[in-house]
Amino acid sequence: MSNLGLIDIGGTSIKFAVMKNGQLEKLEPVKTPQTLEEFYQTLTAKVNTMKTQYQITGVGISSPGAVNKKTGVVEGASAIPYIHNFEIQQALSERFDLPVSMENDANCAALAELDSGAGKDVSSLLFLIIGTGVGGSVIINHQIWHGAHLFGGEFGFTLVDNKNTLSNLATSVGVAQRYNANSKPVTNYSGKEVFDLADHGDARAQKEVQTMYYSLAKGIYNLQYSFDPELIVLGGAVSNNPHLIPEVEKEVEKIRKVVKIASIKPEIVPCHYTDESNLRGAAVDFAQTYSKGEA
């Protein structure tokens, strides 16, 4: 098995690793550069080191934004504006003098779970990343479903009620924002701190946390009956909260009692990988991309 270089582009840092005989070997990360030229120099230097030390034969990249697999262009927007709207995959491949694959970071995380994580025994899953907003990925028959406009998996845009999206209501960031805005005087608690307040009997905190659980349950219920996946995997820091899935499942059961025809109970599990998921998924995407001859 040949060695593969891996890059995970983030808004604050860029991670590097080598997939060597099926094992992930992490390298030193770097702070995300401010300009495209510095970005090219940093990545090319790292890849040249990987070529010398590990004899890598290709590079898999996890990237923010809407990665168009057909054109090698990162569409949409992200915290790194200079990577968008030109043929960056080809530009990197020429600089590295190696084949390169690119995929959206949420899709990479989902592929990692499918390949060897929480979803390794299924062929279809939905992956929800709960962070500042709600992002995610749709996998059907082991393949990412990108959608007609590269919006497949953008679950956070869906409406929970007449005016609020899933991203507004179903995150710990939203819990903190609502709690702080309604406090007199205004407070500055984090999401984790509001969860702690709820655990200690704060009624307002409990109300906001419950809003999050219900909103996530409603979103998951709707997704189950839209895509009917075998599994729904939850990622993001809040997925480490041991109360999250049991509380969401309670809310799903309430919804199923209202919609009496709803016979299927969504199977909800936490993600297996955390900070390694994007790198691991980039390796899976590279294998899929070149096995299909897409690049």
ZISUL-V26799 format. One record per residue. PHI is phi as a letter, one per 30 degrees, with the letter a starting at -180 (none if undefined). OMEGA is omega in whole degrees, 0 to 359 (none if undefined). NEAR is the number of other C-alpha atoms within 10 Angstrom. Layout:
phi: (PHI/PHI)
omega: (OMEGA/OMEGA)
near: (NEAR/NEAR)
This chain:
phi: (none/d/d/b/d/b/b/c/d/b/d/c/b/c/c/b/a/b/c/b/h/i/c/d/c/d/c/d/d/b/d/d/d/d/b/d/d/d/e/e/d/d/d/d/d/d/d/d/d/d/d/d/d/b/h/d/c/a/b/c/b/c/b/d/i/c/d/c/d/d/c/i/c/c/d/i/b/a/d/b/d/d/c/c/i/a/d/d/d/d/d/d/d/d/d/d/h/b/d/b/c/b/b/e/d/d/d/d/d/d/d/d/d/d/d/b/c/d/c/d/c/b/c/b/a/c/c/c/c/c/b/d/b/c/c/l/a/c/b/b/h/i/c/d/c/d/i/d/c/i/c/e/j/d/d/d/d/d/d/c/b/d/b/c/d/d/d/d/c/c/b/d/d/d/e/d/d/d/d/d/d/c/c/b/d/d/c/b/d/d/e/d/d/d/d/d/d/d/d/c/j/d/d/d/d/d/d/d/d/d/e/d/e/d/d/d/d/d/d/d/e/d/d/d/d/c/c/h/d/d/b/b/c/c/b/j/e/d/d/d/d/d/d/e/d/e/d/d/d/d/d/d/d/d/d/d/d/d/c/d/d/d/c/c/c/e/c/c/b/d/d/d/c/c/d/c/d/d/d/d/d/d/d/d/d/e/d/d/d/d/d/c/i/d/d)
omega: (181/180/184/174/183/181/177/183/178/183/181/179/176/181/180/176/173/172/188/182/178/181/181/176/183/176/183/177/176/174/182/181/182/183/180/182/178/176/178/183/182/182/181/178/180/181/177/176/178/179/181/187/188/181/180/182/178/181/175/185/170/187/168/178/181/183/177/185/182/186/184/179/173/180/179/183/177/178/180/188/187/180/190/164/167/187/185/180/179/180/179/179/179/180/181/188/180/171/182/169/177/176/176/186/178/178/176/180/179/179/177/178/180/186/186/182/185/183/187/182/181/177/178/177/169/181/179/175/184/181/174/172/176/174/178/186/176/176/179/182/177/182/173/172/187/182/184/182/182/180/176/180/178/185/183/179/183/182/174/176/185/185/185/178/176/178/178/194/192/179/177/175/177/177/181/181/181/181/182/183/182/179/176/357/182/180/181/181/171/177/180/180/178/175/178/177/179/179/182/170/178/187/180/177/178/180/182/178/179/176/178/181/181/182/178/178/180/177/181/178/181/180/178/182/172/185/183/178/175/189/171/185/179/177/186/186/184/179/176/179/185/180/191/186/177/180/177/179/176/180/177/180/177/179/181/177/177/179/191/180/184/185/186/173/179/174/186/181/174/177/178/182/177/185/179/192/183/179/180/180/177/177/178/180/178/181/180/183/185/174/180/180/184/189/none)
near: (7/12/19/25/28/32/26/27/22/17/14/12/13/20/21/22/25/26/22/15/10/13/11/17/12/14/14/9/14/15/13/17/18/12/12/13/10/12/15/15/13/16/19/17/13/19/26/16/13/22/18/9/9/17/15/21/15/22/26/29/26/30/26/24/22/22/24/20/18/8/15/20/20/26/19/15/14/16/11/19/15/16/21/18/16/14/15/17/22/18/14/18/16/12/15/20/14/17/17/24/27/28/28/27/26/26/31/28/31/32/30/27/26/25/17/15/17/21/24/14/13/15/16/21/29/28/29/28/27/23/18/14/20/24/22/24/26/26/22/16/11/16/16/21/16/20/11/7/9/17/15/18/23/20/24/22/16/15/17/20/11/6/7/14/19/24/26/24/26/30/27/27/21/23/26/22/19/16/22/19/12/11/11/7/8/10/13/14/16/17/21/15/14/25/20/14/17/18/13/11/10/13/12/16/24/20/14/23/28/18/17/24/26/23/26/28/24/22/20/22/22/15/16/20/13/9/14/17/20/17/20/23/23/24/26/19/12/19/20/14/11/10/11/17/20/12/17/20/21/14/19/22/16/13/16/16/11/9/10/8/8/13/9/11/13/21/15/18/16/21/24/16/18/14/10/16/24/30/29/31/30/31/29/19/25/23/16/15/18/13/10/8/8/12/17)
